Amino acid sequence: LGLAGRTPIMLAAARRLSSAAPRAARRASGNGDTHEAVKDYYARVLQTSDDLKTNACCTSEAMPTTVKAALRNVHDEVLAKYYGCGIVAPDALRGRRVLDLGCGAGRDVYALAQFVGEHGEVVGVDMTAAQLDVACAHEEWHRARFGYARKNTRFVRGYLE
């Protein structure tokens, strides 16, 4: 990931298949089958956050006002494709490098990009090409929205394990 020589702050969000996820993903015999079932769920079954078949994650009520403010600067399409279970945003992120595992369409990456500032970096990793396509499509929009001379986000396709 190009993080050599620097210690990233790792934020592994609780992005797990809920009990409402496809039965095929839970019954799959090997990692390849599971990966494909999960990719299918996040790329084809879910089109917006309203398509989630669970209420296991409730994130907006207790969200800090600073995070709520940052999310107001995130593109509507990215917000609509959010399937996560919350965001971890510790204090003192300015200038840091953050790694978001299971970043999906990038909602948390773009929120955190505001906290690390123009000289920090947020790297999002996800295995779902369709989700990453949404995230990457809006990098320039976010750079301009945040008023940065250069983008401070990067998205990598890969498996977490």
Z-matrix of the N, CA and C atoms (Angstrom, degrees):
N
C 1 1.445
C 2 1.518 1 112.37
N 3 1.295 2 117.92 1 3.06
C 4 1.456 3 120.36 2 179.77
C 5 1.507 4 112.95 3 72.13
N 6 1.311 5 117.55 4 32.00
C 7 1.454 6 120.97 5 -177.56
C 8 1.519 7 111.99 6 -105.13
N 9 1.312 8 117.33 7 10.88
C 10 1.464 9 121.51 8 -176.83
C 11 1.525 10 110.83 9 -57.78
N 12 1.315 11 114.52 10 138.06
C 13 1.458 12 120.08 11 176.16
C 14 1.511 13 114.20 12 82.70
N 15 1.306 14 117.93 13 -5.56
C 16 1.457 15 121.58 14 179.65
C 17 1.517 16 108.11 15 -132.07
N 18 1.271 17 116.94 16 140.55
C 19 1.459 18 121.09 17 179.62
C 20 1.516 19 109.15 18 -94.92
N 21 1.335 20 117.66 19 111.76
C 22 1.457 21 118.77 20 179.23
C 23 1.521 22 111.33 21 -79.28
N 24 1.292 23 115.52 22 153.35
C 25 1.447 24 120.25 23 169.79
C 26 1.519 25 105.13 24 -85.72
N 27 1.312 26 116.40 25 121.09
C 28 1.458 27 119.51 26 -175.76
C 29 1.522 28 109.77 27 -98.33
N 30 1.311 29 114.61 28 125.96
C 31 1.451 30 121.11 29 177.80
C 32 1.517 31 107.57 30 -118.22
N 33 1.308 32 116.33 31 95.63
C 34 1.459 33 120.71 32 178.16
C 35 1.515 34 107.43 33 -91.58
N 36 1.291 35 115.87 34 97.47
C 37 1.458 36 120.56 35 -178.61
C 38 1.518 37 109.97 36 -67.01
N 39 1.293 38 115.32 37 155.77
C 40 1.465 39 120.82 38 -178.32
C 41 1.518 40 109.08 39 -80.45
N 42 1.298 41 116.16 40 67.60
C 43 1.454 42 121.59 41 -179.19
C 44 1.523 43 107.44 42 -100.01
N 45 1.298 44 115.57 43 85.54
C 46 1.440 45 120.25 44 -177.33
C 47 1.513 46 108.63 45 -123.82
N 48 1.305 47 114.72 46 157.72
C 49 1.455 48 118.39 47 176.02
C 50 1.516 49 109.06 48 -69.21
N 51 1.285 50 116.75 49 128.44
C 52 1.461 51 120.96 50 178.33
C 53 1.515 52 109.03 51 -83.35
N 54 1.314 53 115.48 52 178.06
C 55 1.453 54 119.98 53 177.95
C 56 1.515 55 111.37 54 -63.14
N 57 1.318 56 117.37 55 -16.90
C 58 1.458 57 120.67 56 179.65
C 59 1.514 58 112.62 57 -88.87
N 60 1.324 59 117.35 58 -3.17
C 61 1.462 60 120.85 59 -179.74
C 62 1.519 61 109.55 60 -67.38
N 63 1.322 62 116.09 61 163.95
C 64 1.457 63 119.53 62 -176.22
C 65 1.524 64 111.97 63 -55.62
N 66 1.329 65 115.15 64 134.51
C 67 1.465 66 119.74 65 178.08
C 68 1.519 67 110.77 66 -59.32
N 69 1.314 68 116.75 67 -31.20
C 70 1.465 69 120.19 68 -179.38
C 71 1.521 70 111.28 69 -59.94
N 72 1.329 71 116.67 70 -35.67
C 73 1.462 72 119.54 71 -179.80
C 74 1.518 73 110.75 72 -66.52
N 75 1.320 74 116.63 73 -36.26
C 76 1.449 75 119.53 74 -179.14
C 77 1.522 76 112.21 75 -78.26
N 78 1.342 77 117.37 76 -29.60
C 79 1.460 78 120.82 77 -178.02
C 80 1.517 79 112.79 78 -89.23
N 81 1.305 80 117.98 79 -11.95
C 82 1.464 81 121.31 80 -173.80
C 83 1.521 82 111.04 81 -54.35
N 84 1.317 83 114.67 82 141.10
C 85 1.462 84 119.45 83 -173.96
C 86 1.518 85 113.62 84 -84.37
N 87 1.299 86 118.65 85 -26.45
C 88 1.462 87 120.13 86 -178.52
C 89 1.504 88 111.02 87 -135.62
N 90 1.341 89 116.40 88 167.61
C 91 1.462 90 120.22 89 -179.53
C 92 1.512 91 112.46 90 -57.95
N 93 1.333 92 117.48 91 -38.14
C 94 1.457 93 120.24 92 -179.84
C 95 1.513 94 111.60 93 -60.21
N 96 1.343 95 116.86 94 -44.03
C 97 1.458 96 121.04 95 178.27
C 98 1.520 97 110.81 96 -65.03
N 99 1.313 98 116.71 97 -43.04
C 100 1.459 99 121.04 98 180.00
C 101 1.522 100 110.05 99 -63.74
N 102 1.321 101 116.40 100 -46.26
C 103 1.465 102 119.77 101 179.22
C 104 1.523 103 110.72 102 -57.09
N 105 1.321 104 116.68 103 -45.06
C 106 1.465 105 119.92 104 -178.37
C 107 1.524 106 111.49 105 -65.51
N 108 1.328 107 117.48 106 -40.25
C 109 1.466 108 120.81 107 178.67
C 110 1.526 109 111.08 108 -64.82
N 111 1.314 110 116.87 109 -41.19
C 112 1.467 111 120.62 110 179.17
C 113 1.523 112 110.03 111 -67.69
N 114 1.320 113 117.36 112 -44.51
C 115 1.471 114 120.48 113 177.78
C 116 1.522 115 110.40 114 -57.91
N 117 1.341 116 116.34 115 -44.53
C 118 1.459 117 120.90 116 -179.80
C 119 1.534 118 110.38 117 -61.14
N 120 1.317 119 116.83 118 -43.13
C 121 1.460 120 121.12 119 -179.87
C 122 1.530 121 111.02 120 -60.25
N 123 1.334 122 117.23 121 -48.87
C 124 1.462 123 120.68 122 -176.89
C 125 1.528 124 113.38 123 -78.11
N 126 1.331 125 118.20 124 -24.05
C 127 1.463 126 120.64 125 -177.62
C 128 1.523 127 112.81 126 -94.48
N 129 1.335 128 117.27 127 -35.24
C 130 1.464 129 119.45 128 -172.87
C 131 1.524 130 113.78 129 -113.84
N 132 1.312 131 117.58 130 -43.70
C 133 1.466 132 120.60 131 -176.66
C 134 1.526 133 109.98 132 -70.53
N 135 1.323 134 116.51 133 -49.46
C 136 1.463 135 120.99 134 -179.75
C 137 1.523 136 109.63 135 -86.24
N 138 1.298 137 116.27 136 125.26
C 139 1.462 138 120.52 137 174.78
C 140 1.527 139 110.93 138 -110.80
N 141 1.329 140 116.50 139 -31.78
C 142 1.468 141 122.08 140 174.25
C 143 1.523 142 107.66 141 -143.77
N 144 1.305 143 115.98 142 171.57
C 145 1.467 144 121.50 143 179.12
C 146 1.530 145 111.39 144 -58.70
N 147 1.325 146 117.40 145 -27.36
C 148 1.466 147 121.43 146 179.72
C 149 1.525 148 112.64 147 -66.05
N 150 1.334 149 117.77 148 -18.10
C 151 1.467 150 121.93 149 -178.56
C 152 1.522 151 113.34 150 -82.35
N 153 1.327 152 117.92 151 -8.87
C 154 1.465 153 120.11 152 178.63
C 155 1.519 154 109.62 153 -58.58
N 156 1.304 155 115.76 154 137.99
C 157 1.457 156 120.83 155 -177.92
C 158 1.528 157 110.55 156 -104.88
N 159 1.302 158 116.51 157 40.05
C 160 1.450 159 121.63 158 -179.10
C 161 1.517 160 109.60 159 -152.37
N 162 1.298 161 115.70 160 156.73
C 163 1.462 162 120.58 161 171.35
C 164 1.527 163 109.12 162 -122.11
N 165 1.336 164 115.17 163 24.05
C 166 1.461 165 121.04 164 -176.55
C 167 1.522 166 112.32 165 -66.94
N 168 1.296 167 117.36 166 -26.10
C 169 1.462 168 120.68 167 -176.87
C 170 1.516 169 110.19 168 -112.47
N 171 1.282 170 116.40 169 117.49
C 172 1.459 171 122.87 170 176.06
C 173 1.516 172 106.61 171 -123.08
N 174 1.322 173 116.76 172 107.59
C 175 1.455 174 118.79 173 -169.43
C 176 1.520 175 115.37 174 -115.10
N 177 1.305 176 119.87 175 -21.10
C 178 1.461 177 119.25 176 -169.60
C 179 1.526 178 114.42 177 -80.80
N 180 1.316 179 118.57 178 -27.28
C 181 1.453 180 120.03 179 -174.35
C 182 1.530 181 113.12 180 -63.71
N 183 1.309 182 118.11 181 -45.64
C 184 1.462 183 121.73 182 -174.97
C 185 1.531 184 112.99 183 -98.54
N 186 1.292 185 116.97 184 11.65
C 187 1.459 186 120.74 185 -177.05
C 188 1.532 187 111.00 186 -70.04
N 189 1.334 188 117.46 187 132.50
C 190 1.472 189 120.45 188 178.05
C 191 1.537 190 111.34 189 -59.16
N 192 1.316 191 116.29 190 149.14
C 193 1.464 192 120.38 191 -178.56
C 194 1.523 193 111.86 192 -61.66
N 195 1.336 194 118.03 193 -30.88
C 196 1.470 195 120.33 194 178.66
C 197 1.523 196 110.87 195 -65.55
N 198 1.323 197 116.74 196 -37.44
C 199 1.466 198 120.54 197 178.57
C 200 1.525 199 109.93 198 -71.46
N 201 1.327 200 116.63 199 -42.11
C 202 1.467 201 119.70 200 177.26
C 203 1.527 202 110.64 201 -58.28
N 204 1.325 203 116.22 202 -41.78
C 205 1.469 204 120.24 203 179.39
C 206 1.529 205 110.75 204 -64.55
N 207 1.331 206 117.23 205 -41.74
C 208 1.464 207 120.80 206 179.04
C 209 1.525 208 110.76 207 -63.73
N 210 1.318 209 117.21 208 -38.84
C 211 1.467 210 120.74 209 -179.11
C 212 1.528 211 111.91 210 -66.97
N 213 1.315 212 117.78 211 -24.10
C 214 1.470 213 119.86 212 176.03
C 215 1.526 214 111.52 213 -67.17
N 216 1.330 215 117.30 214 -15.67
C 217 1.464 216 121.96 215 178.42
C 218 1.528 217 112.33 216 -98.97
N 219 1.309 218 118.02 217 11.99
C 220 1.463 219 122.20 218 -179.77
C 221 1.525 220 108.85 219 -100.40
N 222 1.312 221 116.02 220 136.24
C 223 1.466 222 123.32 221 -177.72
C 224 1.535 223 111.28 222 -54.08
N 225 1.327 224 116.23 223 141.40
C 226 1.464 225 121.98 224 -177.56
C 227 1.532 226 113.21 225 -57.71
N 228 1.331 227 117.85 226 -39.70
C 229 1.472 228 119.48 227 -179.84
C 230 1.522 229 111.06 228 -64.53
N 231 1.324 230 116.88 229 -39.80
C 232 1.468 231 121.53 230 177.98
C 233 1.531 232 109.51 231 -63.33
N 234 1.316 233 117.27 232 -44.23
C 235 1.464 234 121.23 233 178.75
C 236 1.526 235 111.61 234 -62.30
N 237 1.322 236 116.46 235 -39.74
C 238 1.463 237 120.82 236 -178.80
C 239 1.520 238 112.27 237 -66.84
N 240 1.325 239 117.02 238 -24.63
C 241 1.467 240 121.83 239 -178.00
C 242 1.527 241 112.04 240 -99.19
N 243 1.309 242 117.96 241 19.07
C 244 1.467 243 121.57 242 -179.94
C 245 1.521 244 110.12 243 -82.87
N 246 1.336 245 116.80 244 122.70
C 247 1.458 246 122.19 245 -178.25
C 248 1.528 247 110.90 246 -125.31
N 249 1.304 248 117.73 247 19.93
C 250 1.459 249 121.81 248 -174.53
C 251 1.517 250 113.83 249 -88.30
N 252 1.320 251 113.63 250 -171.53
C 253 1.472 252 121.30 251 -176.34
C 254 1.519 253 111.67 252 -124.33
N 255 1.306 254 118.17 253 29.29
C 256 1.455 255 119.54 254 177.19
C 257 1.507 256 112.58 255 123.20
N 258 1.309 257 114.83 256 174.25
C 259 1.464 258 121.27 257 -177.71
C 260 1.528 259 108.37 258 -132.93
N 261 1.310 260 114.85 259 140.52
C 262 1.456 261 121.73 260 174.67
C 263 1.528 262 106.43 261 -106.17
N 264 1.319 263 116.55 262 119.90
C 265 1.458 264 120.91 263 -178.19
C 266 1.525 265 109.12 264 -133.40
N 267 1.340 266 116.47 265 83.94
C 268 1.466 267 118.81 266 179.72
C 269 1.532 268 111.66 267 -67.52
N 270 1.320 269 115.73 268 161.72
C 271 1.464 270 120.50 269 175.64
C 272 1.517 271 109.81 270 -68.12
N 273 1.294 272 116.19 271 165.62
C 274 1.480 273 123.47 272 173.13
C 275 1.518 274 113.24 273 62.17
N 276 1.317 275 117.19 274 47.61
C 277 1.474 276 120.53 275 176.33
C 278 1.523 277 112.86 276 -91.95
N 279 1.306 278 118.31 277 -13.60
C 280 1.462 279 121.63 278 -176.05
C 281 1.529 280 110.98 279 -50.58
N 282 1.334 281 115.98 280 125.37
C 283 1.464 282 122.03 281 177.84
C 284 1.518 283 114.74 282 80.39
N 285 1.319 284 117.95 283 -0.21
C 286 1.470 285 121.38 284 -177.09
C 287 1.517 286 111.73 285 -87.20
N 288 1.306 287 115.05 286 168.00
C 289 1.464 288 123.36 287 173.16
C 290 1.523 289 106.89 288 -110.80
N 291 1.338 290 116.56 289 126.59
C 292 1.453 291 122.59 290 -176.15
C 293 1.530 292 108.73 291 -120.48
N 294 1.315 293 115.59 292 140.19
C 295 1.458 294 122.31 293 178.14
C 296 1.522 295 108.43 294 -115.46
N 297 1.334 296 117.06 295 119.98
C 298 1.469 297 122.27 296 179.02
C 299 1.520 298 107.85 297 -106.94
N 300 1.327 299 116.06 298 109.63
C 301 1.458 300 122.18 299 -179.12
C 302 1.521 301 109.36 300 -87.91
N 303 1.329 302 116.59 301 126.85
C 304 1.456 303 121.15 302 -176.02
C 305 1.513 304 110.33 303 76.91
N 306 1.325 305 116.54 304 47.11
C 307 1.471 306 122.52 305 -171.13
C 308 1.520 307 114.58 306 -73.29
N 309 1.321 308 117.93 307 -16.12
C 310 1.461 309 119.72 308 -179.19
C 311 1.510 310 112.20 309 57.81
N 312 1.324 311 117.16 310 -132.39
C 313 1.465 312 122.63 311 -177.83
C 314 1.526 313 113.05 312 -80.41
N 315 1.336 314 117.52 313 -0.74
C 316 1.462 315 120.35 314 170.81
C 317 1.516 316 117.59 315 98.93
N 318 1.324 317 118.85 316 11.57
C 319 1.467 318 119.59 317 -177.86
C 320 1.530 319 111.93 318 -54.09
N 321 1.328 320 116.62 319 -52.04
C 322 1.464 321 120.15 320 -177.86
C 323 1.523 322 111.44 321 -68.47
N 324 1.327 323 116.98 322 -34.64
C 325 1.471 324 120.66 323 177.55
C 326 1.524 325 109.52 324 -58.79
N 327 1.334 326 116.61 325 -47.51
C 328 1.466 327 119.60 326 -178.31
C 329 1.527 328 112.65 327 -70.50
N 330 1.300 329 117.31 328 -32.96
C 331 1.473 330 119.49 329 175.11
C 332 1.530 331 109.29 330 -65.80
N 333 1.323 332 116.42 331 -48.29
C 334 1.471 333 121.09 332 -178.96
C 335 1.524 334 112.24 333 -66.60
N 336 1.329 335 117.50 334 -29.50
C 337 1.468 336 121.16 335 178.60
C 338 1.519 337 111.05 336 -58.60
N 339 1.313 338 116.36 337 -30.06
C 340 1.463 339 120.34 338 177.76
C 341 1.525 340 111.16 339 -73.98
N 342 1.329 341 117.59 340 -32.82
C 343 1.461 342 121.67 341 -179.43
C 344 1.523 343 112.34 342 -77.15
N 345 1.351 344 117.73 343 -34.63
C 346 1.469 345 119.49 344 179.83
C 347 1.523 346 110.94 345 -78.83
N 348 1.330 347 116.61 346 -20.89
C 349 1.458 348 121.10 347 178.68
C 350 1.513 349 112.97 348 78.79
N 351 1.305 350 114.49 349 178.95
C 352 1.467 351 121.23 350 -175.37
C 353 1.523 352 113.27 351 -62.98
N 354 1.315 353 117.98 352 -27.02
C 355 1.463 354 120.54 353 -177.07
C 356 1.525 355 113.24 354 -98.22
N 357 1.311 356 116.67 355 1.18
C 358 1.456 357 121.42 356 172.29
C 359 1.520 358 109.13 357 -97.02
N 360 1.321 359 116.50 358 -175.75
C 361 1.460 360 120.23 359 178.95
C 362 1.528 361 109.20 360 -150.10
N 363 1.324 362 115.24 361 142.79
C 364 1.457 363 121.12 362 173.17
C 365 1.520 364 107.47 363 -122.42
N 366 1.330 365 115.61 364 124.81
C 367 1.461 366 122.32 365 179.09
C 368 1.521 367 107.51 366 -110.81
N 369 1.320 368 116.06 367 125.35
C 370 1.455 369 121.84 368 176.87
C 371 1.512 370 110.38 369 -106.14
N 372 1.329 371 116.54 370 135.29
C 373 1.469 372 121.75 371 178.74
C 374 1.522 373 108.14 372 -121.00
N 375 1.324 374 116.36 373 131.58
C 376 1.457 375 121.59 374 176.36
C 377 1.522 376 108.42 375 -152.97
N 378 1.337 377 116.31 376 155.77
C 379 1.466 378 120.55 377 -178.97
C 380 1.521 379 112.62 378 -96.25
N 381 1.320 380 117.60 379 -6.01
C 382 1.456 381 120.98 380 -173.28
C 383 1.522 382 110.90 381 -99.27
N 384 1.313 383 115.53 382 109.65
C 385 1.466 384 121.20 383 -177.34
C 386 1.531 385 111.87 384 -57.92
N 387 1.312 386 117.82 385 -41.36
C 388 1.464 387 120.67 386 -178.29
C 389 1.529 388 111.40 387 -61.83
N 390 1.327 389 117.17 388 -39.25
C 391 1.461 390 121.06 389 177.86
C 392 1.530 391 110.22 390 -67.33
N 393 1.316 392 116.14 391 -45.46
C 394 1.467 393 120.09 392 -179.51
C 395 1.523 394 111.71 393 -65.55
N 396 1.328 395 117.46 394 -31.99
C 397 1.468 396 120.39 395 176.44
C 398 1.526 397 110.39 396 -60.07
N 399 1.328 398 116.69 397 -42.01
C 400 1.464 399 120.74 398 177.74
C 401 1.531 400 109.60 399 -64.36
N 402 1.318 401 116.66 400 -47.00
C 403 1.467 402 120.84 401 -179.36
C 404 1.530 403 111.38 402 -58.75
N 405 1.311 404 116.24 403 -49.21
C 406 1.476 405 120.88 404 -176.93
C 407 1.529 406 112.41 405 -67.49
N 408 1.313 407 116.41 406 -32.23
C 409 1.466 408 120.21 407 -178.43
C 410 1.528 409 112.26 408 -62.98
N 411 1.315 410 117.10 409 -19.40
C 412 1.467 411 119.94 410 -174.54
C 413 1.529 412 113.88 411 -115.09
N 414 1.322 413 117.66 412 12.66
C 415 1.478 414 119.17 413 -179.88
C 416 1.521 415 112.14 414 -61.31
N 417 1.301 416 117.19 415 -47.35
C 418 1.468 417 120.01 416 -178.20
C 419 1.528 418 110.92 417 -66.07
N 420 1.322 419 117.10 418 -38.46
C 421 1.465 420 121.58 419 177.61
C 422 1.523 421 110.16 420 -58.13
N 423 1.323 422 116.61 421 -44.69
C 424 1.467 423 120.51 422 -179.58
C 425 1.530 424 111.72 423 -69.51
N 426 1.322 425 117.02 424 -40.68
C 427 1.470 426 119.56 425 177.71
C 428 1.521 427 109.80 426 -55.65
N 429 1.323 428 116.17 427 -47.94
C 430 1.464 429 120.71 428 -179.95
C 431 1.534 430 111.10 429 -66.50
N 432 1.309 431 117.14 430 -41.15
C 433 1.465 432 121.68 431 -179.69
C 434 1.527 433 111.58 432 -61.01
N 435 1.342 434 115.80 433 -38.51
C 436 1.461 435 120.51 434 -179.27
C 437 1.528 436 112.08 435 -81.75
N 438 1.340 437 117.68 436 -10.54
C 439 1.461 438 121.56 437 179.64
C 440 1.520 439 113.63 438 75.70
N 441 1.334 440 117.35 439 26.75
C 442 1.461 441 121.70 440 -178.52
C 443 1.526 442 110.47 441 -91.11
N 444 1.321 443 116.46 442 145.98
C 445 1.462 444 121.65 443 177.17
C 446 1.532 445 111.13 444 -72.22
N 447 1.333 446 116.34 445 -28.96
C 448 1.473 447 121.12 446 178.81
C 449 1.521 448 108.06 447 -137.05
N 450 1.321 449 115.41 448 155.31
C 451 1.466 450 118.10 449 178.88
C 452 1.524 451 108.88 450 -72.30
N 453 1.304 452 115.99 451 149.66
C 454 1.461 453 120.80 452 179.61
C 455 1.536 454 111.04 453 -122.80
N 456 1.329 455 114.55 454 25.28
C 457 1.459 456 120.73 455 178.14
C 458 1.519 457 109.40 456 -125.50
N 459 1.333 458 113.97 457 154.05
C 460 1.462 459 120.07 458 176.76
C 461 1.519 460 107.12 459 -150.46
N 462 1.321 461 116.53 460 142.97
C 463 1.456 462 121.69 461 -179.45
C 464 1.517 463 109.50 462 -123.01
N 465 1.337 464 115.38 463 134.23
C 466 1.470 465 122.53 464 -176.11
C 467 1.525 466 108.02 465 -127.35
N 468 1.313 467 115.74 466 132.86
C 469 1.460 468 120.08 467 175.43
C 470 1.516 469 108.52 468 -87.60
N 471 1.316 470 116.49 469 126.45
C 472 1.462 471 119.85 470 179.53
C 473 1.513 472 111.38 471 -178.22
N 474 1.316 473 114.09 472 169.17
C 475 1.452 474 121.58 473 178.74
C 476 1.529 475 109.71 474 -95.26
N 477 1.304 476 116.91 475 143.72
C 478 1.454 477 120.66 476 -176.44
C 479 1.527 478 112.75 477 -73.15
N 480 1.312 479 116.43 478 -33.62
C 481 1.446 480 118.19 479 -178.94
C 482 1.510 481 110.49 480 -78.80
